[in-house]
Amino acid sequence: MPIVRDGIEDVRKVARGWRWGRRPQVPRSAEPWVPPARSTVFPTDWSRRRPAQVAREVAQKAGLEPVFRSQVRTRVEGLDALSRIEGPVIFVANHASHLDTPLILLSLPDEWRRRTAVAAAADYFFDTWWRAVGSVLLFNTFPIDRRGGSMSATPGEVLAEGWSLVIFPEGTRSKDGWVGRFRMGAAYLACEHDVPVVPIAHRGTFAAMPRGQGWPSPGRRQLTVRFGDPLRPREGESPRSFAPRVKDAVAALLDEERSTWWEARRRAAAGETPDPAGPAIAQWRRVWAQTESPDPEPTSSRLAAWRR
């Protein structure tokens, strides 16, 4: 009957025009303004108290370190720089892999490792309670809001308590293994709290476990980590001028790792240190260049520099 067919057609038209749970068609400019939800600060002060320190020591030495050593090989150089300073300090390093944090912590002398906290992205490591509790307990992490929210004051509080910090100024892991743009957070903290910055350069973590990989590659890849001489802000120096000096120090350590101390110093003095951001070539070539592990036996090449 025509009346039935017309009724069915009307229902179909209404169904096609109905939003069915989708966003309304009202423009954002016509919607009432609502303040954005503020993210809550995950409490981490408990992780720096005595019971948590004891639990972390057991977890790191009895659990983390044996597993870490079973998957990769490490070579550490430059720790003598720590004998000339007292904490707290800010450790600044390039960031290429989730292996960076355990590599740095397990390379530190025990007295330094026990008093070191790690800045971690709030939107990644603190998005769920179990991930937050695990990272805080195992690595003594504290949240950093990469969008500049209310959590950005936390590092100053941790420094004031006498803890050294590990900060990755790039803010995120490198996608191709090369060094990205350094943010000024670490430089600001060093200038604001008058603490030295210890530059760190490491290689091999991207080759062993690049971004997107959940476990180190088989074969116990070689990792290297090198600690540099501490840097202090000059009197009246701003974070904007101190930050490039920190990045240059990390770049010089990476250059030293690929060549020799003497050659890297000569290039640094001449202003010819290779750019740690890498060459401007195709992306696949940049990634390919970083998949090679460092030389596990660099002694002969380093000694050769002293015979010249």
C-alpha positions in Angstrom: 0.0 0.0 0.0 1.2 3.5 -0.8 0.8 4.7 2.8 3.0 1.8 4.1 5.7 2.4 1.5 5.8 6.1 2.3 6.0 5.4 6.0 8.9 3.0 5.5 10.7 5.5 3.3 10.3 8.2 6.0 11.8 5.9 8.6 14.8 5.2 6.3 15.4 8.9 5.8 15.3 9.6 9.5 17.7 6.7 10.1 20.1 7.9 7.5 20.1 11.4 9.0 20.4 10.3 12.6 23.8 10.7 14.2 23.8 7.4 16.1 26.3 8.3 18.8 28.5 10.3 16.5 29.7 13.9 17.3 26.8 16.4 16.9 26.9 18.7 13.9 26.9 21.9 16.1 30.1 23.9 15.3 32.7 24.1 18.0 32.3 27.9 18.0 28.6 27.5 19.0 29.3 25.0 21.8 29.7 26.3 25.4 33.3 26.6 26.6 34.4 23.9 29.0 37.8 24.1 30.8 40.1 21.2 29.8 40.5 18.4 32.3 43.6 18.8 34.3 45.8 15.7 34.5 46.6 14.5 38.1 50.1 14.3 39.3 51.0 10.7 40.1 52.6 10.7 43.6 56.2 9.5 43.5 57.6 10.8 46.7 57.1 7.3 48.3 59.7 5.9 45.8 62.4 8.0 47.4 61.8 6.8 50.9 63.8 4.1 52.6 61.5 1.0 52.1 61.2 1.7 48.4 64.9 2.3 48.1 65.6 -1.1 49.6 63.0 -2.8 47.3 64.5 -1.0 44.2 68.0 -2.1 45.1 66.9 -5.7 45.3 64.9 -5.4 42.0 67.8 -3.8 40.1 70.7 -5.9 41.3 68.9 -9.3 41.6 66.4 -8.9 38.7 67.2 -6.1 36.2 70.9 -6.3 36.0 71.2 -10.1 35.4 68.5 -9.9 32.7 70.1 -6.8 31.1 73.6 -8.4 31.0 72.2 -11.6 29.5 70.8 -9.7 26.5 73.5 -7.1 25.7 77.2 -6.4 26.2 78.3 -3.0 27.6 81.4 -0.8 27.7 81.6 2.1 30.0 84.1 5.0 29.8 84.6 8.3 31.5 83.3 7.5 35.0 86.4 9.3 36.4 84.5 12.5 35.8 82.2 11.7 38.6 85.1 11.5 41.1 85.6 15.2 40.7 82.1 16.4 41.7 79.5 15.8 44.3 75.8 15.3 43.7 73.2 16.3 42.9 73.9 16.6 39.2 71.8 16.4 36.0 72.8 13.6 33.6 71.9 14.6 30.1 71.9 11.9 27.4 70.7 11.2 23.8 67.7 9.1 23.6 67.3 6.2 21.1 65.7 3.3 22.9 64.1 2.0 26.1 67.5 0.4 26.8 69.0 3.9 27.5 67.7 4.2 31.1 68.9 0.8 32.4 72.2 1.3 30.5 72.9 4.6 32.2 71.7 3.5 35.7 73.6 0.2 35.7 76.7 2.0 34.4 76.8 4.4 37.4 78.7 3.5 40.6 76.4 2.2 43.2 76.5 5.3 45.4 75.4 7.4 42.4 72.8 5.0 41.2 71.1 4.8 44.5 70.6 8.6 44.6 69.5 9.1 40.9 66.0 9.6 39.6 64.8 9.5 36.0 62.5 11.9 34.2 59.8 10.0 32.3 57.0 11.0 30.0 53.8 11.3 31.9 51.6 10.4 28.9 53.5 7.2 28.3 54.8 5.8 31.6 52.1 7.2 33.8 49.0 6.5 31.7 48.1 3.4 33.6 48.6 2.7 37.3 50.5 -0.6 36.8 53.0 0.9 34.3 53.5 3.9 36.6 54.1 1.8 39.7 56.5 -0.5 37.9 58.6 2.3 36.4 58.7 4.3 39.6 59.7 1.3 41.7 62.3 -0.1 39.3 63.8 3.0 37.8 62.8 5.7 40.4 61.0 7.7 37.6 59.0 10.8 38.1 56.5 12.3 35.6 57.3 15.0 33.1 54.5 16.5 31.1 55.8 16.9 27.6 53.1 19.4 26.8 54.2 21.7 29.6 51.5 21.1 32.1 51.3 21.2 35.9 53.9 18.4 36.3 56.8 20.5 35.0 57.7 21.6 38.6 58.5 18.1 39.8 62.2 17.9 38.7 63.0 21.0 40.8 61.5 19.4 43.9 63.5 16.2 43.3 66.7 18.1 42.9 66.0 20.1 46.1 65.8 16.7 47.9 69.4 16.0 46.9 68.7 13.5 44.1 70.5 13.5 40.8 68.4 13.4 37.6 68.6 11.6 34.3 67.0 13.8 31.6 66.6 13.1 27.9 66.3 16.6 26.4 65.0 15.2 23.1 61.8 14.4 25.0 61.2 11.2 23.1 63.1 8.3 21.5 64.7 8.9 18.2 62.9 7.4 15.2 66.1 6.7 13.3 68.8 6.6 16.0 70.2 10.1 15.3 70.0 12.9 17.9 66.9 15.1 17.6 66.3 18.7 18.8 67.3 19.4 22.4 64.8 21.1 24.6 65.9 23.6 27.2 64.4 21.9 30.3 67.7 20.5 31.6 69.6 23.7 30.9 66.8 25.6 32.8 67.1 23.4 35.8 70.9 23.7 35.9 70.7 27.5 35.8 67.8 27.7 38.2 69.2 25.3 40.8 73.0 25.9 40.1 73.8 22.3 39.6 76.3 20.8 37.1 75.3 18.9 34.0 77.1 15.7 33.2 76.8 15.0 29.4 76.4 11.3 28.4 76.6 9.8 24.9 75.8 6.2 24.2 75.7 4.1 21.1 74.2 0.8 20.1 70.9 0.9 21.9 69.0 1.8 18.7 70.6 -1.2 16.9 69.8 -3.5 19.9 66.2 -2.4 20.5 64.8 0.4 18.2 61.6 2.2 18.7 58.6 -0.2 18.3 60.6 -3.3 19.4 59.7 -4.7 22.8 62.8 -6.8 23.6 66.5 -6.6 22.6 67.5 -8.3 19.4 69.2 -11.7 19.8 73.0 -12.0 19.8 73.9 -9.8 22.7 74.5 -6.6 20.8 77.3 -4.2 22.0 76.3 -1.0 23.8 78.7 1.8 24.8 78.2 4.7 27.2 80.6 7.6 27.8 80.4 10.2 30.5 81.9 13.6 29.9 83.3 16.4 32.0 80.7 18.3 34.0 79.4 21.6 32.7 78.3 24.5 34.9 76.4 27.6 33.7 78.5 30.7 33.6 77.6 33.5 35.9 74.6 35.2 34.4 74.3 32.7 31.6 70.7 32.0 30.4 69.3 28.6 29.7 69.0 29.6 26.0 72.8 30.0 25.7 73.7 27.1 28.0 71.5 24.5 26.2 73.7 24.6 23.0 76.8 24.0 25.1 75.2 20.9 26.6 74.3 19.6 23.2 77.8 20.3 21.8 79.2 18.3 24.7 77.0 15.3 23.9 78.0 15.7 20.2 81.7 15.7 21.1 81.3 12.5 23.1 79.6 10.8 20.2 82.4 11.9 17.9 84.9 10.6 20.4 83.1 7.3 20.5 83.4 6.9 16.8 87.0 8.0 16.5 89.5 8.9 19.3 89.7 11.4 22.2 92.4 13.4 20.4 90.7 13.6 17.1 87.4 14.5 18.7 89.1 17.3 20.7 90.8 18.7 17.6 87.5 18.8 15.8 85.7 20.4 18.7 88.4 23.1 19.0 88.1 23.9 15.3 84.3 23.9 15.5 84.1 20.9 13.2 82.3 18.3 15.4 80.0 16.3 13.2 76.3 17.2 13.6 74.7 14.5 15.9 71.5 14.9 13.9 73.1 13.0 11.1 73.4 13.6 7.4 70.6 14.9 5.3 69.9 11.7 3.3 67.0 9.4 2.7 65.3 8.1 5.9 66.0 4.5 5.2 69.7 5.2 4.8 69.7 7.1 8.2 68.1 4.1 9.9 70.5 1.7 8.1 73.5 3.6 9.3 72.4 3.3 13.0 71.7 -0.4 12.8 75.4 -1.2 13.2 76.6 -2.0 16.7 79.7 -0.2 18.0 83.1 -2.0 17.8 83.5 -4.2 20.8 87.3 -3.9 20.7 88.3 -0.3 20.1 91.6 -0.4 22.1 94.0 -0.8 19.2 92.6 2.1 17.2 92.6 4.4 20.3 96.2 3.6 21.2 97.2 4.3 17.6 96.3 7.9 18.1 99.0 8.3 20.8 101.7 6.9 18.5 101.3 9.6 15.9 
